């Protein structure tokens, strides 16, 4: 692809080349803007005002931003759609695209081999990680529905172990020093990547799909769309009614499969039980949070997390019965005999604590109101439990926040 070949002409091949630029106050993107924006303008557009997802100034998480160009190919929606369709593929019927160009979502993206926001490539081991007990319980999803934001040129290389990485900037001076030491002599090649965002839960997560521009399907999409006479071909137009209907049918099918998986993960008997359990807690917690003055958007964001926390905590209780409340004489007046009763009691306590601003709930409520609940959770629970609840909350959110 001519645009990628032109990137090499900048003379930025090794990590040290990039780091020397940075030490002189020039980022890779700024160098790209100055030297190559015209080349990419001719190929379908270049947006100097765009950038990839960044947490460099985040108060909640570590600062990362993949080193890339601005958005490329964005002026030609037909070309962008055709390239995305070429790697996103189709549903089982072999014709309905997994990429919905109207809402810019790619459904059922294979997570293996994507790069995460740290520039690390996702492996089979990441996907097959199983938590709690049971062969198929709590397994990281192999696929996900991700929002496509556009294409960028990134820098790909190999680390000391031979694993592929994307060069990534970091906010921490200590981490940047480590990156300079590890990747200074590494040769980086320019690659075209699609930025894909998972915004189901809390702060957005960014992933990057390397597009093999040598693939026949990609080459075909490029060649077909660079020709101005073919820009308006039906194949590359916005999805028509029939296509949208077919996509919706497959998405509903996928939703049912997720529901079935969640029933199994939560040890429930049926989807009806799942709906009853989650809907009950959803309504109860929503009322409690609303009464406590939490904005609607924040309520929608945190409820799946709170349900997941209540569930995980109750399931980890090993001995029953559990005394919930005693009278003045110390006699039990409320007792939970199983995990689900315990979950219900704790949900009521949580609602009461939030609505009445009881001691011990002030910091939690403030974190929810200000959108810092993720940081609060990381500070108040061990990393293993945080990851368990985050994974479950994500599955709950996919079903009940759609």
Secondary structure, 3 states (H helix, E strand, C coil): CHHHHHHHCCCCCEHHHHHHHHHCCCCHHHHHHHHHHHHHHHCCCEECCCCCCCCCCCCCCCCEEECECCEECCCCHHHHHHHHHHHHCECCCCCCECEECCCCEEEEEECCCCEECCCEECCHHHHCCECCCCCCCCECCCEEEEEEEEEEEEEEEECCCCCEEECEEECCHHHHHHHHHHHCCCECEEEEEEEEEECCCCCCEEEEEEECCCCHHHHHHHHHHHCHHHCCCHHHCCCCHHHHHHHHHHHHHHHHHHHHHHHHHCCCCCHHHHHHHHHHHHHHHHHHHHHCCCCHHHHHHHHHHHHHHHHHHHHCCCCCCEEEEECCCCCEEEEECCHHHHHHHHHHHHHHHHHCCCCCCHHHHHHHHCCCHHHHHHHHCCHHHHHHHHHHHHHHHHHHCC
